[in-house]
Amino acid sequence: MQHPKSGSVSSERRTLNYQEPYPCPICRHGQVEGLTLMDAFACNFCRHIFTANLKEQTVHVEDSSQPMTWRWNGRKWQAANQTDLDLSIVIWIVGIALVLLPPSLIWLPAQIFVPLEGSSGNWFPMFWIGLTFFCHFAFVGWLMAEHYQLPFYVAGKIRIRRWLERFSN
């Protein structure tokens, strides 16, 4: 049975094997293909390496600090890793605290020691509060994208790396 090698989705169900390419479960842009002389897959876009359990139809990413597993249902990947709910709650609570606490610590003295009306630095406390909020929000957003390995983030990171490699040569 011949399967298309392109990214088009086939209407037929197919089992996971090392001879056929599959869409990458991490970046969703590349194709994972079997590595020669190894029982593993690799993505041609994000370059992640996966080990496969053909009996259970699962792949596990090996080159990441996050233990991520996907199950092949014959047409697409489904996340099979059990998310640690306690860790996710802690990450979100710490993230919210990192975004809200520093601007609040700047806002409180700005409300207690109000600048004189009409002074040249009257705008500075609000600017500093906004800048602090934006910087902490960007930092926490980056950490969340790294932790959850969001597909658009991974694809963007890879495109930037390739773009920089093109100009460095």
N, C-alpha and C positions, 0 to 999 in steps of 0.2 A: 504494500500500500504506500503510495507516494504522497508526501505532505508538502505543502508550499513552504518555501524557505523564507518568505517575506514576513513582515509583521502582521499580515492579515489574519484575522481570526477564522479558524476553520470551524464549520458546523459539526464536524465529526469529533467524537471524544477520542483522545489518544492517551496512551500510557507514557509515563516518564521513562525515558531511556537515554543512553549516552550518545546515540547516533543522530538525534534530532535537535534542532535549536528551539528554544522556548523564550518567551518574553522575560526580561529580568524582573524579579519581584521587588527589587530595591529601587532602581531608577526608573523602571517602566519605559525606558527608551531603547536600551540595548537588547541584545539577544544573548542568552546563556547557552553555551555549547560545551560538549564534553571535551575535557583536556586529553590530549594524546598520552597514552600509557599511564593514565591516572584515573581513579574512580572519583572524579570531581568535575564540576562545571566552572566556567568563568564567563563573566560578562564582557562583551567587546566594547562597552561604552563606559561603565563605571569601574571596571576591572576588579570587581569583588570575586572572591573564590568561594564556591559552595561545595559541600559534600552532600551526597545524595543517599537516601535510603529507598531503593527502588521498590522494595516490598511494601513499604508504607506510603510510597509516592510522596516523599518529603525531601526538601533541601534545607540545609542549615548553613548560614553564612559563617565562614571560618576566620576571616580577616577583620573582624570588628569586635569592639569591646562589648557590644550589645548581643546577647544570645537571641538571635532571630531565626525562626523556622517558618517555612511555608509548605502547605500541602497542595499538590497539583490535583485538581478535580477533573482533569481531562480537557478543559478549555482555558482555565485561568488559575492563578495562584490565590490561595486563601491563607491568611495568617494563622499559624498553628501554635505559636508560642503563647504560653500562659503569661499574661501581664501581671506583674506584682502590683496589686491594687494599693497596698500600703505604701510602696515606694512611689507610685504615681501621685498619690495624695500628698505625700511629703514634698515631692518635687514641685507640685503646683502651689502649695502653701508657701514654700520658701521663695518661689518665683514671684508670687504676689507681694510677699513681704519686701523683697528686694526692689520691686517697682514702686511700692507705695511709701515705705518707711523713710528713705532718704529725702524725697521731696517734702514729706510731712515735717521732718526735722528742720528743714530750711523754712517752711511756711510758718511754723510756730513762732520763731523769733521775729520773722518779718511782720507778724501780726501784733506781737508784744511791743517791739521797738519800730514803730511805723516811721518811715522816712518823712521828712518835712514836705508839706505840699509845695509844689513849685520848685523843689530842689533839682539839681541836674542829675542826681542818681536815683530819682524816684522810680524809674522803670526797672532798675537792676534786680530787686528781689523777685519780681515776677518772671523776669528773663531767666534768672538762675534756677528758680523752681521748675520752669518749663524745660530748660536744658538738662537738669538733673533727671527729671522724669523721662525725657526722651532717651538719654544715654542708658539709663538703667533698663528701660523697656526694650531697647535694641539689644542689650547684652542678654537679658533673659530670653528674648525671642530667639537669639542665636543658640543659646544653650538648649532650648526646647527643640529646635530644629535638629540639632546634633543628637540629642537624646532619642527622639522619635524617628530619626532618619527619614524625614518627610521627602517624598519623591521629587517635588519641585526644587527643594533645597539641594538634594544630592545631584540632580541633573544640572542645576545652575552652577554648583561648585565645580563640577567636571568640565562644563563649558568654559568657565573662567580659566581653569588650569590649562586647558588645551589652547585657549586664545593666548595666554601668556607664554606657553611653550612655542607657539608659532612665531612670536615676536622676539624671543630670546635666541632663536637659531639664526 
